[in-house]
């Protein structure tokens, strides 16, 4: 019995295929959850074990660069690996922008602690 959305080709019924862009609905949240570890690493190197307070000495801003770049790479990779468009250059450009935005957001978050 054919299901809704199936198309009949000759004597066979071909199942309806979903667009690969739907995979972004799970790859980006997985990357966001995995980004918690580098953000924690950056906040630990910025604030130390006891956290940031007004009188506490904060770390060097250069110590958060690597974890923030890891956050950008994770989120950017989640966008570039899904073939949501056939144009690789467009996927790479969009993932670069999304990764850069995630890295800047993570850096601003950690520096504001």
C-alpha positions as CSV (number, residue, x, y, z in Angstrom):
1,X,0.0,0.0,0.0
2,X,1.5,3.4,-1.0
3,X,2.1,5.9,1.7
4,X,1.5,9.6,1.4
5,X,4.3,11.3,-0.5
6,X,5.3,8.1,-2.4
7,X,5.6,8.4,-6.1
8,X,4.6,5.6,-8.4
9,X,7.2,4.8,-11.1
10,X,6.1,2.1,-13.4
11,X,5.1,-0.9,-11.3
12,X,7.3,0.1,-8.4
13,X,6.6,2.7,-5.7
14,X,9.6,4.8,-4.8
15,X,9.6,6.2,-1.3
16,X,9.8,9.9,-0.9
17,X,13.2,11.2,-0.1
18,X,13.7,14.0,2.4
19,X,16.1,16.9,1.7
20,X,19.5,16.6,3.3
21,X,19.1,20.0,4.9
22,X,16.9,18.3,7.5
23,X,20.1,16.8,8.9
24,X,21.1,20.3,10.1
25,X,18.4,19.9,12.8
26,X,20.5,17.3,14.6
27,X,24.1,18.2,13.6
28,X,24.0,21.8,14.8
29,X,22.5,21.0,18.2
30,X,25.1,18.2,18.7
31,X,27.9,20.6,17.9
32,X,26.3,23.2,20.3
33,X,26.2,20.6,23.1
34,X,29.8,19.5,22.3
35,X,30.9,23.2,22.5
36,X,30.1,23.2,26.2
37,X,33.5,21.5,26.9
38,X,35.7,24.1,25.1
39,X,33.6,27.0,26.6
40,X,34.1,25.4,30.0
41,X,37.8,25.1,29.3
42,X,38.0,28.8,28.3
43,X,36.1,30.0,31.3
44,X,38.3,27.9,33.6
45,X,41.4,29.4,32.1
46,X,39.9,32.9,32.3
47,X,38.4,32.8,35.7
48,X,40.1,29.9,37.5
49,X,38.6,27.3,39.7
50,X,36.8,29.6,42.1
51,X,35.1,31.7,39.4
52,X,35.3,35.4,38.6
53,X,34.5,38.0,41.1
54,X,35.3,41.7,41.2
55,X,38.5,41.2,43.3
56,X,39.7,38.0,41.6
57,X,42.6,38.2,39.2
58,X,41.5,37.1,35.7
59,X,43.6,35.2,33.3
60,X,45.3,36.3,30.1
61,X,42.9,36.9,27.2
62,X,45.2,35.0,24.9
63,X,44.5,31.8,26.9
64,X,40.9,31.6,25.6
65,X,41.8,31.8,21.9
66,X,42.3,28.1,21.3
67,X,39.1,27.0,23.0
68,X,37.1,29.6,21.2
69,X,38.5,28.5,17.9
70,X,37.5,24.9,18.8
71,X,34.0,26.1,19.3
72,X,34.0,27.8,15.9
73,X,35.4,24.8,14.2
74,X,32.8,22.5,15.8
75,X,29.8,24.6,14.8
76,X,31.2,25.4,11.4
77,X,32.0,21.7,10.7
78,X,28.4,20.8,11.6
79,X,27.2,23.1,8.9
80,X,29.7,22.2,6.2
81,X,29.4,18.4,6.5
82,X,25.6,18.3,5.6
83,X,25.1,18.6,1.9
84,X,22.2,21.1,2.2
85,X,23.2,22.6,-1.2
86,X,25.1,21.2,-4.1
87,X,27.5,24.2,-4.2
88,X,30.5,23.3,-2.0
89,X,31.8,26.9,-2.1
90,X,28.5,28.2,-0.7
91,X,28.5,25.6,2.0
92,X,32.1,26.5,3.0
93,X,31.3,30.2,3.0
94,X,28.2,29.8,5.1
95,X,30.0,27.4,7.5
96,X,32.8,29.9,7.8
97,X,30.4,32.6,8.8
98,X,28.5,30.5,11.2
99,X,31.7,29.2,12.8
100,X,33.0,32.7,13.1
101,X,29.8,33.9,14.7
102,X,29.9,31.0,17.2
103,X,33.5,31.7,18.0
104,X,32.9,35.4,18.6
105,X,29.8,34.6,20.7
106,X,31.7,32.2,22.8
107,X,34.6,34.6,23.3
108,X,32.3,37.5,24.3
109,X,30.5,35.2,26.7
110,X,33.7,34.0,28.4
111,X,35.2,37.5,28.5
112,X,32.0,38.9,30.1
113,X,32.3,36.5,33.1
